[in-house]
Amino acid sequence: MKVELRKIDKRFGKVHANQSISLEIPSGTIQGILGENGAGKSTLMKILSGFYHADSGEILLDGKPVVISSPSNAIQHGVGMLHQDPLDFPPMRVIDNLIIGYDGGLFPNRRAIAREINELQRQFGFQIDLDDYVDMLTVGERQQLEILRLLWLGAKVLILDEPTTGISASQKEKLFETLRTLAAQGKTIIFVSHKLEDVEDLCHRAAVLRSGKLIGNVEPPYDTDLLVEMMFGKVVTLAERENCSRPDTCLCLENVAIEDHRLRLANIHLTVNKGEVIGLAGMEGSGQSQFLRVCAGLMRPVRGRILANGRNLTGRPYADFLKAGISYVPAARLEEGLIPGLTLTEHFILTGEQNGMVIDRNKALAVTQERIQHFSIRGTPASTIESLSGGNQQRALLALQRSGLDVLLLEHPTRGLDIESAIWIWKQLKERCKGGTSIIFISADLEEILHYSDRILVFFGGKISQPLDASETTLEQLGQLIGGKGFLADTVQEG
């Protein structure tokens, strides 16, 4: 299906999100949409998929003008969108998630629907059990579920908003294989991203947005430096490696064992030094998330002790870990980290220290304005958290972390952030390290792990590697360990 956007314009108050954008995407094309955070990428795609209405402009599908009034109406026109945060119901079964919203009467034929979905799965090599609960799926599997749903509903245009954020290299490879197959079948794929390497690897062409304007449309062979300059208006470079580790211990795991319905990790012995950065690498579902949650007090170990500055916190709730200076930043921003419906100011009130029974609104407003400016959040104190772009939600989540923490636990800290924003965030995190804060983080970006970590733990098949010196580890070595090659240890055992 050919897609044409003509002079699309959209404002949110004083913010001019899309400024007269015109773009033509032929059928069977994988079209990349590049841009910094807040460039207007998601807004443009939400207009095409019916979540927003343009203030002015026109949408044409196969040459015919259409008015897309809602997401369900978009599907009727053959347009479906896969969002950064999966729009599913984790407590429900896969098959029930597929049936929700299906126009098949009060009693849809579940057996027939299952056959149709499984036939689609066979086409793309997916292996999702339709009777599983969604909260048992990995992020990559939830993406596959959404792709299946959209195809089953008849989507001919698939919009994917930052789809490689938080998934492993193997899951990304599978996703790209699927998208290439769909394009070969004549489907139109719109791939929204800030990751240059993904767009260069996958897309037939790339449109670059900056500050709500279309800067240009580029075709291969791509020039990375040119794309960066188009996105930011300048050249962006990584900072030098910096080790802020001190000899003092702030967190210690003694003979810890972790177990849930998926896996078991045993015999974990690890000491974390003040100011140290430890990166957790591995395919999704290998235990990194469970490890981080145990360190935060969100999940109890089945054996062993967790000590923070010598204090035994084993079995204590997250509130006690937080009082001890350990804070956790989840990957699921709107599900676990932020509260939809509340403004930025209300978020800072909730996470700030209150004196007395009455909230000082003027003080809260001043703090919010200072954090917005310091963290370059594109929003106002009155902005609801869900109205912000994914990258700005991530900035807000990091801005909520109080100063003086001993340990900061992060799941995908630069998720949804463009290159310049990611560099800036790590500059702020490294400043915390200089003050003695230790950081343990998960990332699917191996280059991020290698560049910012002091030590690395690799997770594979219920095993954890010996700590690796990041400065002496190559990208190839890390990739082989993640794939299980050369894996020598099944415990983290120091000393």
N, C-alpha and C positions, 0 to 999 in steps of 0.2 A: 504493500500500500504506500503510495507516494504521500508525503506530508509536506505541507507548505504553511509557514507562519508568516503573516504579512503585517508589519508595523505594529507588533504587540507592545502595548504600553500598560504598565501597572504601577500604582503608587500605594504605599502603606503610610498614611499620614505624610510626614516630611520626607520619608524614604522613597526615592524613585527607583524601584527594584528592577523594572524593565523599561528601557527607553527606545521605543520604536524599533524593535528587533524583527528582522526579516530573515528567514532561513528556509531553504528548500532541501528536502531529504528524499532521494529516489528510493523506490521499492527495492528491497534486497540489500540495502546499505547498512553497515554498522557505523553510525554517526557518533563521534565523540563530542561531548560538550565539556570543555575545560574552563577553569576559572578559579580565582581565589575564593575564600570563604566570603559569602555575602555578595558575590558578583552577580547574582540573579539567576543562577542555573536552576535551582530547585523551583523557584517561583515560575519560571518559564515552563518547566515540565508540569507543574501542578495546574497551570492554565490549560495546557494541552490535554491533561488527564481529568479535567473537570473539578478539581479541588478548589481552584480559584477561578474567578471570572475576570477577564482582561478589562481594563477601563476603556480601551479602544484597540482596534486591530481585527484581523480576520484569520480564521483557520480553514484550510482546504485539505480534504482527503480525497486522493485520486481526482483532483481537479475540481471537486464540488465543495462549495462553501458549506460549513456545518456550524451549528451552535451546540457546544458541549456544556450541558447544564449541571452535570454531577458526575462522580466517578462511575456510577452504574450506567449512566447515559453514555459515558465514554466507552465502556465495554460494548455497549450496543452498536457503537460506531466502529468497534474493533481496536480501541486503544486501551491498553492496560499498563499500570505502573507498579513497579516493585520498589518500595521505599527503603530508606536507610534503616529504619527500625521496622521489623516485620509486623504487618498488620494482621496478626493471627491471635488465637485464643489458646495460650499454653496449657490451661487445665483440661482442655478438651482433646478428643481423639482427632487424628489426621483426617479421617473420613468426614467427621462432623464439621471440621473447619472448611472442608471443600463444599459441603452442602449448604452452609450458611449463606444466605443471599441468593441461592439458586432458585430460579423461577420454575419449580417443578411440583407445585402443589404442596398440600400439608403432609403427604406421605410419599416422598420421593423414593424411587426404586434404588435402594442402597446397593444391591447386588449388581445391577446394571451400571451404576455409576462407578463402582469399584473396578468392573471390567474395563470401562473406558479409560479410567485413570491409569490402571496397570498397563494398558496397551500403550499409552503415552510414555510411561516409565520405560518400557522396553525399547522404545524408539531412541531414548536418550541415555540409556544405561543407568537410570536412577534405581535405587533399591530402598525405597521408603515403605515401611510396614504401615498400611492404612489404619491398623488397629492400635498403633502406638499413640501415646499422648504426645502432644507437640512439645511439651517441656522436656521430653527425653531426647529431642532432636538437637543436633549441632546447628550453629548459625548457617553453615553451608547447606544442610538438609532443609532448613526452614526456607532458604532461598529457592531450593529446588521445588519445595511444596508450593510456593507462590507462583513460580514459573508454570508448574503443572496446572494450577488453578486458572491462571490467565489464559493459557492455551486451550484448556477445556471449555472455557467460557467464550472462546472464539476470537481472542486477541490476534490482530495482524500487525499491530505496532506495539512493541514492548519497550517501555522506558525503565531503565535501571539506574537508581540514584545511589552512587557510591557503593556498588555491590561487592567490591573486594575488601572493604573495611572489616577487619576482624575475622577473616577466613584464612585458612592455611594455604600454602603454595599449591598443594595437590588439589584442594577444593577450587582454587582459582583456575587451575588448569582445566578441571572438569567443567567449570562454568564457561570458560572461553570456548571450549570444544562445543558445548551446547549452543552458544550464541552463534558460532560460525555455521553450525548445522541449520539453525533457524533462518539465518540470512540466506543460505543456499536454497532454502525452500521458498524464498520470496518474502519472508517476514522483514519488517523494518525494525532495526534495533537502535535505540538511542541510549548511549552509554555515558552517563554523567559522572565525572570524576575530577579529582585534583591530582591524581597520580599519573605523571607523564609517561612512565614506563608501561603502564597498563594500556593507555590510549595508543601509544606508539606500537605496541605489540598486537593490538586487536583491531583498531578502527581503520576503516577505509578513508576516513576524512575526519577532521576535528575543527569545530567552531570554538573560538576563544572569546569568553565574556570577561569584561572588567568594569566594575562599578555600574552594572546595569546596562552596559552597551556591548554590542557585538563588535569586537575588534577586527576579526577576520576569520576566514575559513581556510584551513591548510590541508594539503594532501601529501601522502608519502612521496619521497623519503622525508621524514620529519627531521627538523633541526631542533634539538632539545633546548639549546641556548635561546633560539628565536622564540620558542613556545613560552619559556620562562619570562622572557622580556615582554611578550605580549600579555601574559597573565598579570604581571606585577609592575610593568613599566620600568623595570630595572633588572640587573643581574643579581641573583641570590646565591650565596655560598654557605657551606656548612662551617660551623665554628670548629676550632681545634679540639682534639680530645683533652679531657680534663679529669684528673683523679683527685677527689676531695676526701678520700678515705682516711680515717684516723684509727689508731690501734685500740680504742675503747670499744667494748661490745655493747650493743643496745638491744639486740634480739637474739635469743638462743633457742633452738629446737633440739631437744634431747630424746633420741630413740622414738621419734614420732611415727605413728602409723595412721593413715587416712583411708577411709573406706566409704563408698556409696554404692548405688545400684549398678554402676558401670565398671568401677575398677577399685584396686587396692594399691596404695603406696606404703611401703614399710621401711623401718630402720633408717629414718631420716635424722641425721645429725648435722646441724648447721649453725654457725655463729655469724652474725651480721655486724659489721663494724659501723661506727658512726660515720656518716657522710658517704657511705659506700652505695654504689648502684649495682643491683643484681638483676640481670635480665633473664626472663623465663621463656625458653624457646621450645617449640614442638608442634606437632600437628594438633589441631583442635580436638579436644576430648581426651588428651593424653594425661591430664591431671593438673595442669598449671592452675586452672581456676579453683579447683578444690584446695590446692596448696595455699593459694593466696587467701582464700576464705578461712582456712584454719589459722593462718597468721593474723587474721583480723578478728577472730572470735565469732565469725558468722557460721562456722561449722566446727563441731567438736572432734578432736582426734580420738581414735579408738584406743590409742596407747601413747605413752610418752608425756613429756612436759614442754610447755612453752613459757619462757622466761623473758620478761621485758625489764631491762636494767636491773636484773637480779630478782625481780618480783615474779612469783609464780602466778600466771594468768590462766592456767589450764582449766578448761571447763567453764570459764567465766563468760558472761555475755559481752556483746560488742560494746555496750555502753562502758564497761570497765576497761576494755582495750582502748577506747577513745579517751577515757580519763587518763590512761597511762601514756598517751601521746601517740597512739597508733590509729591512723585513719585510712579508710578504704574508699577508692573511687571506682565504681563499677563501669563495665562496658555498656550495659543497658541503661542509658541515660534517663529516659522517661519512665522506665519500669522500676528502677531501683534508686537512681541518684537524684532525680528532680521530681517536682510535683506539678503535673499539668493543671492549669487553671490559676496558679499563683503567679504573681508578678516577680520580677527580679528583686524589688525592694522586700517583698514578703519572704523570699528565700534568704536574704541576708539577715532579716530579723530572726528567722527561725534558727539560723546557725550561729548567730552572734550571742555575746554575753549580755544578759539583761540585768539591770539594777532596779530593784523595786517591782511593784505590781503593774505599773503603767509603762507601755512602750513609748519610748521617745522617738516619735515619727521623724522629727527634723534631723536627729542624729542618724537614724536609719537611712534617710534619704541621702544624707551627706556621704555616708559609708558606701552606699550603692553607687552614687555618682563617681566616687573615687575609684571603686573597683571596675566600673564600666570603662573609665578612662585608662586605668593602669593595664587592664587585660584586653583593651581594644575590642570590647563587645559591641557589636552593631545592634543596638537596641536602646531603650530608654528605661528609667526606673519603673515605669508603669507597664512595660512590655510583659505580656504573659510568656512563660518559659517556652511553651509550645509554638509561639509565633516566631521564635528565633530560628535561624538556619541551624543545621546539625553542628557545624563547626562552632557557631557562637554558643550553642548549648554546651559544647565541650569546654569552651573557655569559661563559661559561667560556673560549670561544675568544679573546675580547678580553682576558680576565684573564691569559691565557698570554703576551701580548705584553710583552716586557721593557721597562723604562724606558730613557730616554736614546736612543731611536731617532731617526735623522735623517729617514727617510721611512717612512710607514705606508701601505701599499696595501691598500684594502678593497673587496671585492665585496659590495655590499648589507649594510652594517654593521648596520642595524637590522632585518634580515630576521627575521621571526617575533616581533618585540618589540612590546608594546603601547605606547600613546602615552607614558605616564609613563616606561617603561623606555627608550624611544628618546630622550626628552629627557635622561634621566640619562646615557645612553651618550655623547651628544654633549657633555654637560658635561665628562665625563672626557676625551674626545678633544680638546676645546678647551683643557683644562688642559695636555695634551701640546703643543699648538700654542704656548702661552705659553712653554713650555720650549724651543722651537725646532724641534719635530717638524713636518714637512710631511705633509699628508694628501692622497692622491689616491684618490677613491672612485667606485664605480659605484652608481647607484640608479635604480630604475624609478619612484620617487616624485619627481615634478618639484618639488613644494613643498619636499621635503627638500633637494634640490639647490640650489634658489634661496635657501633660508633659511641653509644652513650653508656654502655655497661662497663663496670670494672671486672665483674665476674659473671659467668653465664651458667645456668643450669638447663640441661636439655632433658625433656620428658619424652619417653617413648614406651608404649605398651606396658604401662604400669611400673616403669623403671625411671630412675633419675640418675643422670650422669654425675661424675665427680665435678666439682666446680671448675670451670675453664677460665683461664686468664684471657679476657676479651682482646687485649692488645696483641696476643700471640696466636689468635684464632682467625682463620680465614673464612670467607663466605662459603667456599667449597667444603671445608671441613665441617662447618656448622650444618650445612645442608645434608651432608652424608650422615651425621649423627641423628638429625631429625628423622631421616629415613631408616634409622636402625643400623647403619653400617658403622663398624668400629666401636659399637657400644660396649664398654668394658665393665661398667658397674651397674648394679641394680639398687644401690643405695647411695645416698649422700653421706659420705663418711669422711670427716675432716681429721687432720692431725696426723 
